[in-house]
Amino acid sequence: MTQSGSSSTRSGKSESTQSEQTGSTDATSIPESRSGGSPARLADDTSEGRTSISSSVVQKISGIAAREISGVYSMGGGVSRAFGALRERIPGSSGSSNVSGVQVEVGERQAAIDLDIVVEYGAAIVDLARAVRRNVIHSVERMCGLEVTEVNISVNDIHLPSEDEEETQQNGTGSRVQ
């Protein structure tokens, strides 16, 4: 999967790819230093053998890296979070085989990542998106040796602190007396 192949297979999300090709320095583009130097490729063939990395591994690393950033309340839209919670409660299920809110496309040497996040109220969304993108790119490139061509972030909702209080009272887990 090449960078030009990535933009053609992901035509619905080609805005950041176009800015990379024009050399723009906006928040969605990959820095020039990353495109020039290549990280150690674990997916390459060596004389000792070949290592391949499953897309589910890249998916989990991306989800964990996104959640590490302060201001990210959760991953996925409302429906995917609900299905994820149900899937975790089913005995014998693998639970998080499909990480909620994270979709990846993995080639031999590159990965493209789509994240759906819910943001804490009060967080600067643009700054938060930059921090999430930076952390996801760093984590995937360091741990997998894959070049991350793009990280597309969709903010689906804003979490209000009052929602936690209402949920606690509705579930009956909050104490009525102190």
N, C-alpha and C positions, 0 to 999 in steps of 0.2 A: 504494500500500500504506500504509494508515494504521496507527497503533499498535493500535487495536482489531482491525483486519484482520489484523495480524501475530499477535496472540494467538489469533485464531480459526483461522488457517491453520496455526499451529504449536501446536496444542492439547496435544500431548505435552510441550511445553516451556513451559508457561504460568506456572510458578512465579515467575520473575523479572519477567514482565510484570505479574502480579497485585501484586507488591510495589511496582512502579513506580506503579501506579494508586492504591494506598493511601497513597503518600507515604512509605513506609518508607525508612529510611536504611541498610539492610544492604548488604553488599558486592556483591550482585548487582543492585542497583537503579542506574538512571542518575541522576546528581545532578540536582537541580532546576534548576540553572543551565543545564544542557545542554538540558533539555526546553523551557525558556522561550525562549532565543535560538536562532536557526537559523543554521547555518553557510552560507557562500555555496554555492548550489546549482549545480553544473555541469550537472546534467541538465535544468535549466529551459530553456524556449524563450526566445531573445532575438531582438532585431530582426536580429542578424547571423547567426543560425542556431541550431542545437541540438547539444548535446554529450550523448552517451549513454555510459555506462560499463558495459563488459561485466562479467558476474559473475566471469569468470576473472581479471580485473584485481583486483577486490576480494578474491578468494580468495588470490591471490599476495601482495598487500599484507598481508593478515591472517596468512598463514603466516610471512612474513618478520618481521613485528612480534612475533609470539609467540616465534619462535626467538631474538630479540634479548635476551630476558630470561634472566639467569643462573639456572640451575636447571632449565631446559627441556632435556632431553636430545635428544628427537626428537619428531616429530609422527606421529600415526596409531597404529593398533593393529598388532600383529605381522603380520597378513595384508596390510594395506594398505601397510606398509613394504616387505614382500617383493615385492609386485606393482610398487610404485614403483621398486624397485631393478632389477627385470627390465625394466620399461618403458624405463628410462634406457639400458639396454645394447642395445636393439634399434636397429640402424642405420636412420636415416631417420625414427624416431619423434620426436615433439615432446618426449618425455621427461616434462616436468612439466606437461602440459596440465591434469591434475587433481592439484592439490596434495594430497599425502597428509595426512590428518587434518584437513582444512579443508573445511567445507561452508558455502555462503552462500546466502542468499535475498535478492535485490536487487530493489527496486521503483524507482519513478522518483525517490523522495526519501529512501528509508530502506533500511537493510540489517540483516539479522539473521545472526549468524555462530555456527557450532558448531565447536568445536575439540576434537580428541582428542590428548592429549599424554602423553608419557612423562617422568617427573620424575626428576631425579638424587636418589639416596638422601641423606637428611640435609636436604633443602630443606623449609622450612615450607610445606606444600601450600596452606594457606589464603592466606598472604601471597603466595605465588607466583601463585596464581590471580588475586588482586587486581591484581598488577603486570602480568600478561599481559593481563587484561581492559582495564586502563587504557591500556596501550600500543597494543593493537589498536584500541580506540575512537579514541584520539588520531590514530593513523596514517591510518585509513580516513576519518575526518572531515576531517582536514587535506588529504589528498591527493585525495580524491574529492568532498568536499563533501556526502557523504551522511550523514544522521543514523543512527547505529547504535542500534537499539532494544534489542538484547540480544546478549550474547556468552555463550554456554553452553559451559562447559569440562568435559570428561570426562577424568579422569586414569585412563588404562588400565593403566599399569605404572609400576614404579619401577626405574630402572637402577642396578645395583650396580657399583662399580668393579671388583670381581673378575671380572665378566662380560667386560670388555675384555681382561684378562690371559688368561683361558681361550680366548677367540676368537683372540688372537694366537698362542698356542701351538698351537691346532688347525690354523690356516692355515699354519703353518710359517714365518710371517714374522718371528717372534721368534728372536733368536740364542740358541743353546744355550751358547755360550762368550762370555766377555767379554774 
